[in-house]
Amino acid sequence: MSIALPGFADPVLDAQRCFRAVLEAMSRPGTLHRAGTGLRAPPPLAPATAAVLLTLADGDTPVWLAPPFADAREWISFHCGAVITPGIADATFAVAAEPPDLATLNTGSDEIPEDGATLILQVRGFDRGEKLRVAGPGLAVPATVAVDGLPAGFIAAWDANHALYPRGVDLILCAGERLAAFPRSLRITEG
């Protein structure tokens, strides 16, 4: 049973560390940060993915899980108090290994753009893979980040998401104990 696996060893300090990592990643897109060091979560949740959920999800944030993450449902509900929603459009956080159509996620409204969902996407890694050039708020000069595990057509899908700004979907990429973030304000091109 997955709820037998513990959450954070020190819930307050570990959540603060992870929150800081996510905040830094969102503030400086394309930079890599550690999260979930030593955390044991049910497969296929990577430690960074589990740490982000433990830090950001709660009883007021519906979470949608792609089918491969179904075995982590009880663990997330137990440790985060989050309601697992069957509909991706209802989710505050969506967890996937293959990005869903970003248009199926909640993009917020013109009046309340911050209601847009956050996609937590598990990728294979950051050391190799497609090189992306990222530019936008938080970056004095464009940065380059390699992401292994993004599908063909990702940049076009992101362009459509970015065109909705200030509405849209934010993206947190997780691999092992590392994460990076792409806020919706970010422009992404081939690196």
C-alpha positions in Angstrom: 0.0 0.0 0.0 1.5 3.3 -1.1 0.4 5.3 1.9 2.9 3.3 4.0 5.7 5.3 2.3 6.4 8.4 4.3 6.1 12.0 3.0 8.7 14.5 4.0 11.0 13.5 6.9 10.7 17.1 8.3 7.4 18.4 6.8 8.0 22.1 7.6 11.7 22.4 6.6 11.4 20.1 3.6 8.3 22.0 2.3 10.1 25.3 2.8 13.2 24.0 0.9 11.0 22.7 -2.0 8.9 25.9 -2.1 12.1 27.9 -2.4 13.4 25.7 -5.2 10.1 26.1 -7.1 10.1 29.8 -6.5 13.7 30.1 -7.7 12.9 28.0 -10.8 9.9 30.1 -11.7 11.8 33.3 -11.1 14.8 32.2 -13.1 13.4 30.0 -15.9 15.8 27.4 -17.3 17.8 27.0 -14.1 17.9 23.7 -12.3 17.1 23.2 -8.7 17.1 20.2 -6.2 13.9 19.0 -4.6 12.9 15.8 -2.9 16.3 14.6 -1.8 15.9 11.3 0.0 12.1 11.3 -0.5 10.7 7.8 -1.3 7.4 8.1 -3.2 5.4 5.4 -4.9 6.5 4.7 -8.5 6.4 6.3 -11.0 6.6 9.6 -9.0 10.1 11.0 -9.1 11.3 12.5 -5.8 11.1 16.1 -7.2 7.5 15.5 -8.5 6.5 14.1 -5.1 8.1 17.0 -3.3 6.3 19.6 -5.4 3.0 17.9 -4.7 3.7 17.7 -1.0 4.6 21.4 -1.0 1.9 22.9 -3.2 -1.1 20.6 -3.2 -3.7 20.5 -0.4 -7.4 20.0 0.1 -8.2 23.1 -1.9 -6.2 22.1 -5.0 -7.7 19.4 -7.2 -5.0 17.2 -8.7 -5.3 15.3 -12.0 -3.1 12.3 -12.6 -2.3 10.8 -16.0 -3.0 7.0 -16.0 0.6 5.9 -15.3 0.5 7.8 -12.0 -2.7 6.0 -10.8 -0.8 3.9 -8.2 0.3 7.1 -6.5 -3.3 8.3 -6.0 -3.7 7.1 -2.4 -0.2 8.4 -1.4 -1.0 11.9 -2.8 -4.5 12.0 -1.2 -3.1 10.8 2.2 0.0 13.0 2.4 -1.3 16.2 0.6 -5.0 16.0 1.4 -5.6 16.7 -2.2 -8.7 15.6 -4.1 -7.9 13.6 -7.2 -10.1 14.8 -10.0 -11.0 12.7 -13.0 -11.3 15.8 -15.2 -8.1 17.5 -16.3 -10.0 20.8 -16.9 -10.9 20.9 -13.2 -7.3 20.4 -12.0 -5.2 23.0 -10.3 -2.2 20.7 -10.7 -1.9 18.0 -13.4 0.8 15.3 -13.2 1.9 13.6 -16.4 4.9 12.0 -18.1 3.6 12.9 -21.6 2.3 16.5 -21.8 -1.5 16.6 -22.4 -2.9 19.1 -24.8 -2.3 22.3 -22.9 -5.6 23.7 -24.2 -7.4 21.0 -22.1 -6.1 22.5 -18.8 -7.6 25.4 -17.0 -6.0 28.6 -18.4 -7.7 30.9 -16.0 -9.8 33.9 -17.1 -9.1 37.5 -18.1 -10.4 38.5 -14.7 -8.5 35.8 -12.7 -5.5 34.6 -14.8 -3.8 33.1 -11.7 -6.4 30.4 -11.7 -4.6 28.8 -14.6 -3.3 25.3 -13.9 0.2 24.1 -13.3 1.4 21.0 -15.3 4.0 19.0 -13.4 5.7 17.1 -16.1 8.1 14.3 -15.4 10.8 14.1 -18.0 13.8 11.7 -18.4 16.4 14.3 -17.5 18.1 17.6 -18.1 21.6 16.6 -19.1 20.8 15.8 -22.7 17.8 16.0 -25.0 16.3 18.9 -26.9 18.0 22.2 -26.3 15.5 25.0 -25.6 16.3 28.7 -25.6 14.1 30.5 -23.0 13.6 34.2 -22.7 11.2 36.4 -20.8 10.7 37.9 -17.3 13.4 36.9 -14.8 16.1 36.5 -17.5 18.4 39.4 -18.3 19.6 37.4 -21.3 18.1 34.3 -22.8 19.1 30.9 -21.2 19.5 27.5 -22.7 18.3 24.3 -21.0 18.4 20.7 -22.3 15.3 18.7 -21.6 15.1 14.9 -22.4 11.6 13.8 -22.8 9.6 16.5 -24.5 7.5 15.4 -27.5 7.7 16.7 -31.0 5.5 19.8 -31.3 6.2 21.0 -27.8 7.4 24.4 -28.8 4.3 25.0 -31.0 2.1 23.9 -28.2 3.9 26.3 -25.8 3.6 29.2 -28.3 -0.2 28.7 -28.2 -0.1 28.7 -24.4 2.2 31.8 -24.3 -0.2 33.7 -26.7 -2.9 33.5 -24.0 -0.8 35.5 -21.5 -1.6 36.6 -18.8 -3.8 33.5 -18.9 -2.3 30.1 -19.6 -0.6 27.1 -18.0 2.6 27.1 -16.0 5.0 24.2 -16.3 7.2 22.5 -13.7 9.6 19.9 -15.2 10.8 17.2 -12.8 13.5 14.5 -13.3 14.8 12.5 -10.3 15.6 15.1 -7.6 15.9 18.1 -10.0 13.3 20.5 -11.3 13.0 23.5 -13.7 10.1 25.7 -14.4 8.6 27.5 -17.4 6.1 30.1 -16.3 3.4 31.0 -18.9 5.2 34.4 -19.6 8.2 32.6 -21.0 9.0 32.5 -24.7 10.6 29.2 -25.9 12.5 28.5 -29.1 14.8 25.8 -30.3 18.2 26.3 -28.6 
